[in-house]
């Protein structure tokens, strides 16, 4: 119910943005995964510096954004943190034909508050539950949020999920999980490497093997309901060498 309420609220915000005036109506509205906040903002800054209207950026979990796209939200571009939620929107018929493309890659990491002394080697059967003690493991909701889905896959393949499943602090997005760790409310959490890089109050304990989870791929696509004349040019900019260089500065891999 809480996720539904947040999705409705986001939809109303986007409606308000569309109706705010002709300038916003010309600017592309971008639904972007929460982990893209700094990088996508930098990309929007560069686009604006070229003389274009500044894109309207809306950040949330890919699951929430996918539901907004399917509800007909007045948005132009969707950048998901996984293929699954982009597939979801595609199957529902809300992607513009032949505009979907892989954009970025990432890594999954185990992090702790910066002042933590926890040391763990990530390998099959590693003692994660013991390291948590009476604390909880922060991660995106493993039933919906891409970072949480990847995290559950990794912990399952490493054989430790059964021991920690009951200790998970399910966050509404990867950035919400990151905030719990940064504030010291949990001893450990799972986020993307780029999230850890963006938050000085956490440190990386270890990186999950790429073989322990599905490939982390961020696809981008123009939405069928796109209304901005800049929607397709901005999508192409994100996929250009110049656009990808911006994302690489923030630690993302590019496709």
N, C-alpha and C positions, 0 to 999 in steps of 0.2 A: 504493500500500500504506500509506504514512504517513497519507494522508487517511482511509483506511478505519479504521486503528487509532484515530485521533482521534475518528472518528464513533462507534466502539464504546465508547470511553472516556466520551464525552459521554452516550451512552445509559445506561451503567451509573451515572453520576452522577445522572441523572434518576430512575432506578429507586430509588436509595438515598434521594433526596429524598422520593419518594412514600411509601417505607416507613418514613420516619423518625418518624412519629407522626401522630396525628389532626390536629394544628394545620396541618402542612404539607399534609396531604391536602385540607384545606378551602381553602388558598390557591391561587390560579391559578398554574400554571407557564407562563411565557412564553418562547417561543423567539424571540429578537430578533436582528436583524442587528447585527454587531459595531459598526457606525458609530453605533448608538443608545445606547451605554453610558451616557453622562452624562444624556441626555435621558430615556431610559426609567427610569433610576434616580430621577430627579427626579419623574417621573410616579408611580412606585411609592411614593415618599415622600409625595406628596400624597394618594394613595389610602389609604395607611395612616393618615395624619393624620385622615381622615374616619371612622376607627373600624373599618376592615376589616383582615382578615389581610393581612400583607405579601406581595405576589406574589413567587414564586421566579423570578428572572431568569437566563436562560441565553443568553450572547452567543457568537456564532461567525459564520463566513461563512454566508450564506443557503443556499449549496449543502449544507454540512454539516448545517444545521438541517433542511432539506427532507428529507434522507435519514433523519434521526432521526424526523421526523414519519411518514414512510412505513414506518419499522420499528416503528411503534406505540409510540413513546416516551410515557411518562406525562406528556404536556403538554396544555395547554388552548388556547393562543393562539399563532399564528405571525405574526410581522411580518417580511416579506422586504424586502430592498433592491431588488428588481426584480420585475416581473410574471412573468418567465420561471420562476423557481423556485416561485412561488405556483401558476402554471399546472401545473407538474410535480406538485405535491401534489394539486391539484384533479383532474387526469386520473387519478391513482392512487386517487381516491375517499376522500381523508382529510380533506376540508374539510366542516364542517357546512353544510348547505344555507342559502343566502341570508345568509351572515354575512361574505362577502368584501366589502371596501370599500377604496377608495384612501384613504390616510392622510396621507402626506407627500411632499414633493419635495425635490430637492437639486441642487447644481451640482458639476461635475467640475473640479478644479484641478490645475495643475502646481505642485509645491512643491519647495523646496530647504532645506537646513539654514539656520537663522536667520542665521548668520554668512557665508553664501555671497554672492558678488558676481555670480553668474550673472544675466544679464538676457536675456530672450527675449520676442519678440512672437509669440503663438500665431496662426499663419495658415497657409494652404496652403504646404507645402514648407519650413516653418521649420527651421533647422539644429539640430534636437534631438540628432542623433548627434554632431555636432561639439562641442556643449556637454557631452555626457557624457564625451568623451575616452575614457580607458581605464576609466571607471567604468560602472556599470549603472543602469538605470532601475527603481526599485522600484514594483511595482503588484500588486494582487491577481491571482491566477492568471487569465489572460485566457480560459482554457478553462472556468472554473467560477465564480469569484468575481464578483459583479455589478460592482464597481468596476473590476475588470480587464477584464470584457467591454465595459463602456462605454468604458474607456480604449483598448482595441484598436480599437473602432469609430471613435473620434475620430481616432486616429492614422492609421487606414486612409483615412478620408475626407479627411484633410489631406495625404495622400500621403507620410507619413514612416514608416509602419510597417515597410516592407521594410528600411529603414536601421537600425532599432533592435530589430527582433524578436530578434536574437541577443544583445542586451545587456540583456534583461529579467531582473530578479530577481523570480521568481514567488513571491509571498507567499501564505500560507494564508488570509489575510483582509486587508481594507483596513487594519485596525489594526496588523497585522504589518508591512505595507508602511510605514505611518506611522512605526513604531518604527525601521525601518532608516534612514529619512531623518533622524529626530530625533537618532539617535546618530551621524550623519555617516558611516555606512557606505556610502552612495551619494550621488552629487551631486544627483540629481533623482528625483522620484517622482510618481505620480498617485494622488490620493485625493479624497474629497469635501470640499467647502468647509467642512462642519461639522467634519470631522476636523482640518483645518488650524486652525480656530478653537479647537479644544480643546487644541492642542499648541503651547505657546509656543516650543518649540525649532525650529519650522519657519516659513518665510514663503512666502507665495503669490507665485509668479513670474508666473502668468497663469491666466485662466479659459478653459476650452474653450467655444467657441460651442455653444449648445444644439442648433443644427442639425447639429453634427458627430457626434452620437450619439443613440440612442433616448432618449425622455423618461425621466428618472430618477423613478420612482414607487415608493413604499413601500406595498404593500397590507397590510392586516391581516385575519385571519380566525380564527374559532374552529375548532378541530380536532374532527373527528368523535369522537375518543376522549376528549374533555374530560370531567373528573369533578368539577371544582370548581364549587360553586354560584355562586361569584363570577366564573366565566369570562366569561359574557355581560355582566354588569354592568361588569366591568373593560374589556372590549372597547368597550362603549358609552361608557365614560368617556374612553378614548383618543380616540374620535371626536367627543367633545363639544367645545363651545367652550372650556371650561376646560382640557381635556386638550390640545387643539391649541395653546392659548396657551403651555403649558409647552414644547412642541417648538419653537415660534417663538423662544422665549428663547435657544435653543441654535443658532439659525441655519437651521432647517429651514423650508421652505415648507409650507403645508398645503392640502389639497384640500377 
